[in-house]
Amino acid sequence: MMAATVGSSRGFKTLVAAVFAASFAYCLALFKARANTDIQIHARFVVDMLDGKAMPAHFLYFWLVALVTLFSRDFHVVLVGSAAVVAAATAARFAATAAFLRRRAGSVGEGRLFGSVLLLSFAHSLILPGLKPYLGQFPPNVWHNSTTIALVPLALLLFWTSDEYLASDGRRLPWALPALVVLNVLVKPSFFLVFAPVFPLFALARFGWSAAFFKSCGAVLAGAVPLALQFKHIYVTPATYGVLATNTGGLRLDPLHVWRHFSTNLPLSFVASTAFPLAYFLIHGKAALEDRTYRFSLACFGAALAIFCAVSESGPWEFYGDYLWQLIVCNYLLFMTSLAGAWREYSGRGRADAKDKALGALLALHAASGVYIMVRILVVGAIY
């Protein structure tokens, strides 16, 4: 799908390689600056896992790092391996986004298209007075959490594959769909929590009570068993490792509990996090809602926001924000489908008008905020 869309031009391959190299170098810079990120914490998990101390519930990222480092227990070697896996995921996200936009953005020149993908790759919540730089917002990108970075390209491919199934006659379910479901859950189940209810509902609306709908349910069920085992591992099985050793945590419905803890202005936090897709909807709302792919991403975003607003953890995880990650992933998808829609509107006219320029400037502001955050992590030593 990706190869057929973008092609195998030397320029594109070079650009993807440059994204990998830049991401790898940034991770090494984080380590040298002794910045406090989850990448180092997760590297320690890998070493402890290989020492037999613990097995993370969503283990695939950790085993991938272990494989890349040839199962080394040297923490510094594992850090380098972690940087390589994070960089590979970042490059894969760039390539998949470019492929998606090439298919969905209309007749846009490759230079402009790849430039907009670069802006999207840096996009963060807008830096506004009265808001923390990160906490309280849900940016479309993060640079400090390795499992979320690893999840995004897989979530994007799952979203795209399922959307193409919805566009088909439903006679054949792509084998990649249940495979991507399982991979998503094993890396991090965050996006699956959204995908599980949203995709079957869209399939029901598209196909009715037919075999095609039940096939979509079957694809979702592929992730049910690993998800149930993960929840048992996290919330039921007695833990003996790290913060989990207290084993006093659980789930509860506590609307806005976590969000209000980190933000004193929820509407402003929402606008700062979604300014570009919000502006796109306000400008092109009618055309946007006619596009099933956009509606699919919007529904995923809405479900992700509902989970974040409603669900809270108790005990040692209370303010870890573990039910924020799906919102970050879905915000990236919403940014991506909004960008595709904005390019289609532009290509339909063949020239940029004031609205196009305003949307481009807003995306650039999101990207500038991302650059600021990346530098801040290096200088301050933390994203918080």
N, C-alpha and C positions, 0 to 999 in steps of 0.2 A: 504493500500500500504506500509506504513512505518512499520507497525507491522509485516507484512508477510516477509519483507525484512531483518530486523535486528533481529527480534525475541524479546522475552521477558526475556532474560537472566538477572539474578540478577546483573551481572557485568555491563551490559550496563545501566540498570536502575540506578545503583549506580553512574555511570559516569555522566549520565544526571543530576542527583540530585546534584552532586558535581559542575557541571557547573552552575546550578541555584544558589547554595549557594555562589560560588565564585563571580558571577556577582552581586548578591544582596549585598554581603559584599563590593564589589568595589563601587557600587553606594552610599552606606552609607558612605564610606571613602571620596568620592567626596563631599558629603554634609558636612561632618565634616571639611574637608579642605577648605570649602567655595569656591570650584572651580567654575569657571564661565562656566556652561554648559547649553544646552537647556533643560535638564531634569528638572532643577529648574524653568526655564521660563515656560515650559509646565505645571508644577504643579501649578504655579500661574494662568495659563489659566483655569485650572480645577476649582479652587476656584472662579475665576471671572465668569466662565460659570454658576456655581451653584448659584451665586449671581445675575444672570440675566444680566450681563454686556455685554457678547458677546458669540457667538457660532462659534467656528472655522469651516472653510469650510470643512476640512476633520476631522470629529468629533469623529470617532469611538475609537481611542486611548484614547481620553480625557474622553469619557463616560465609557470606560472600567476601567480606573483609578478611576473614581467616583464610579462605582459599587463595585470595590474591597474595597474601603474605606467606603462603606455604605453611600455614598453621604455626607461625612464629609466636612465641610468648614474650618477645622483646617489645616493650611498650612503644619505643621510638619507631621500630619497624612497622608496628600496627598503625601508628599515626600516619606514616607515609602511605600505607595501604588504604587507610580510611580516606585520605586526600584523593587518592586515585579513584576510588569508588564514587565519592562525591562529585569529582570532576567528570567522570563518565556519565553519571546521572544528569548533571547539568548540561553536558553536550547533547545527550539523548533528548532532553526536554527541548532544547533549542531546535534540534533536527525535526522532532515530531511536530513542534509548533509551526515551523516553516512549512512542513509538508501539509499540515492541516490548512494553513492559510493559502497555500498555493492552490489547493482544491476548492476552497470556499470563498476566496477574496475577490474573485473576478479577474479581469485583465489588468493586473498591476505589474509594473516592471520589477524584476528581481532585486535590483538595488534598493528600491523603496520598500519592498516587502521585507527583505532581510534587515533593513535598517529599523523597521517597526518592530520586528521580532527582537532585535537587540534592546530597544527601548523597553519592551515588555519583559525582557529577561532581568532588567534592573528595577522594574517598577516596585514601589513600596507605597505604603500609606503616606499621604501628604503630611509633611511636618507642619503642624499648625499650633499657634499659641494656645496654652491651656491643656494640651494633650501630651502624654508621654511619647517618646519617639517610637516605641513599639508596644508596650503593654497597654491593653485596652483597645487596640486596633487589630484588624485581621488582614494584613497585607497580602498581596498575591504571590509574593516571594519571601522566603526566609533564607538566611545564609548561616545560621548557627545550629540548625537541627538536622543531623545527617539522615535520619530515617524519613523525615518529611521530604527532604531533597530527593532521596531515592524513590519515594512513592510517586512524586508528581508525574514523571514520564509514563509510568505504568497506569496511573489514573487517567491520564490524557488518552492513552491508547485504548483503555477500556471504554471511556466515554465515546471515543470516535468509532470504535468497532460496534458498540451497541447502537449508536446513532445510525450507522450504515445499515444495520439489521432492521431498524425501524423504517428506513427508506426503501427496503426491499419488499418482495412479496411474501416474505416470511417462510418460504418453503424449506430453506436450509439455514440452520443456525451455524455460524462460523465456529470452527473448533477452537479458534483463538479466544472466543468470548469466555467460556468457562475457565480456560487456562489463565486468562488475565484476571478473572475473578479470584482464583486461588492465589496467584502471585501477589495481587494487591493485598489480600488478607495477611499473607505470610510476611510481607515487608512491613505493613502497618495497616490495621483494619479501618482507619479513619474514613477513607472515601467509601468503602464498602457499606458503612453504616447509612450513608446517604443513597448510594446506588441501589441497595437492596429494596427499598420501597418505591423509589422513583422510576426505575427502569420498567418493572412489571406494569405500573400504572400507565406509562406511556405506551407500552406494548398492548395493553388492554384497549386503550383509546384508539390505537392504530389498527389492531387486528380483531378486536372483539373477543368473544369466548371461543377462540379457535385453537388449533394445534400450535400456531405460531406464538400465541400468548403463553401457552403452557411450556413451550420451549424456553421462552424468556424466564419463566419461573424456575425451570430446571437449571438454567445457567446461574441464577442467583443461589439456588440450593447448593451449588458446588462450593460456595464459601461458607455455608452455614456450620458445617462440622468444625472446620478449623477455627471459626470465630467462637463457637461455643467452648472449645477447648482453651482458647486464649482467655476468655472471660473466667473460666474455672481456675485457670492458672493464676490470674491476677487477683480475683476477688474471693475465691473460695479456698483454694489450696493453701495450707499454712506455709508462710514464707520464712526463710532464714537468712535473707541476704539484704543488706543495705537498708534503705528506708522502708522497704516492704516487710522487713522482719517484724515490725509491730503488728502487722496483719489486722489492723483496725479499720481499714478503709472499705468503702462501699459506694454504691450509687444512690442518688436520691433526686427527686424532683424539687428544685429550689430555683424558681425563675429569677434570672438575671443576677444570681448570687455572685458568680465569678466575674462577670462583666463589670458590675458595679464596684467590685473590689479594686479593679484596675483603672476604671474610667469614671470621672465625675460628670461627664457630658456624653451620654450615649448617642444622641443624634449627631453630634459633631464627630464622634469616633466613627460612626457609620459613614458619614459623608467623606471623611478623610480616607477611609479604606476603599471606597467605591466611587470616587469622584468621576473617573473616566467612564466606567460602564453606566453610571447614573446619568451623566451628561448625554451619552449615546442614546439611552432610552428616552430621555426628555426630548431629544432632537428627532430621533427616527423611530419612535415607539411603535407606530402602526406597522411599518415595514419589519421591524424587529419581531413583533409578535406573530407575523405571518410566517416566520422562519422557524420550522420545527426544531432545528439544532439549537437556536438561541433559546427557545422555550424550554428545551431539555436542560440546558446549562442554568437557566434562571430557576427552574424547579429544583435542581440539585443545590443551587445556592440557597434557596429558600428553606429547604429541608436541613441543610447544614447550619443555617442561622437558627432555626427552631431548636435543633439539638443543643447548640451552644447556649442559647438563652434558657432552656428548660432544665438541662441536666447538670448536676453538680456531683463532685465526689466528696467523700468525707475522710476523716483521718489524715494521714500524712500526705495524701494527694490533693487535699482540698483546693489549693490554689496553684496546682501544677499546670492547669489549663489543658489537660489531656483531651478535652472535647472542644478545643479550638482548632485543632489541626485540620479537620475535615472542612472547616470554613475557609481556611487559607487555601487549600487545594481547590475548592469550588470557586473561590474568588478568582483564582488564576484562570479557570475554565471560562468564567463569565467575562473576564478581561479579553480572553482570546476570541470568544465568539462575538463580542462587541467590536473588537478590532476587525474581524472578518466582515462584519456587517458594515462598518464604516468604510472599508475599502470597496465593498460592492457599491455603496452609494456613490463613492467617488468615481469608480470606473464606469458607472452607468451614465455619468455626465461627461466624463473625459477631462474634467478640469476641477480644480479645488476652489470651493467657495469659502466664505467666512466661517461657516459652521465646521467644515472640514479642518480648516486651520486652527480653530478653537479646540477641536478634539485632539489634533496633533500636539498642540501646545500643552494640553492637559496631560496627555500621556507622557510628554517630555518632563513635566513637573513631577509626575510619579517616579520617573526614572532618576531624576535629580535627587529626589528624596531617598531613593535606594542607594545611590552613590554616597550620599551623606551618611546613611546608616552603616554602610560597609566601612567607610573611613572611621566612623565613630567607634565601631567595635574594635578596630585596631588601636585607636588612640586611648579610649577609655578602658578597654579591656572587657567590655560586656555590652550586650544589646539593650540591657534593661536601664 
